[in-house]
Amino acid sequence: QVQLVESGGGLVQAGGSLRLSCTASGSIFSIDIMGWYRQAPGKQRELVAHITNDGSTNYADSVKGRFTISSRNAKNTFYLQMNSLKPEDTAVYYCNVRSDFAPYWGQGTQVTVSS
């Protein structure tokens, strides 16, 4: 079992920045992928970015060049640095990890970008 706690959401003006954090506890040694997803009202949850154990990253086209995913202390904490935010980035952001091929989710944090 893995427990995830997120922090860092909030309200920001367009063009601003936020950094989301996700701290994992429990069976963290089996984690091989860490990622961020988001869900806007009336839309499906979508992948924003993920990072693997070897440091490989992948981003949604809509956030490339603006968002950066990174990790610290191996698998314990990872981040999503969001720059040049747009109103269309408004959503609930969820952190996610895969451990022993099972997905685990954070509770979600609201990010609101005003125009």
C-alpha positions, 0 to 999 in steps of 0.5 A: 500500500502507498499513501500519497499526500498532495499540496501546493494548489491554489488560485493564480492569475494567468501567466503565473506559476504554482508548484505542486508537491506529492509525498509518498509513504508506505511501500515506496520501494516498489514505485516505478512511475510517478505522475500527475493527472488533472480533471476539469469540470465535465471532462475526463481525467487526463495525464499531465506528466509522468516520470519513471525511475530512470528519470525519463519524463513524458508530458501532455502536448498542452503543457510541454515547455510550461510544466516540469515534473521532478522527483527528490529522495528517489521515490518519496517526493515528487513535484510539478512546477507549473509556469505560464499558467493558462485559464484552461489549466484550471482543474483538480490535479491528482498525483499518482504512482504505480507500485507493484503494478497497482495505481495509487492516487492522491486526494486531489488539489484544486488549481484555478487560473484566472484570466 
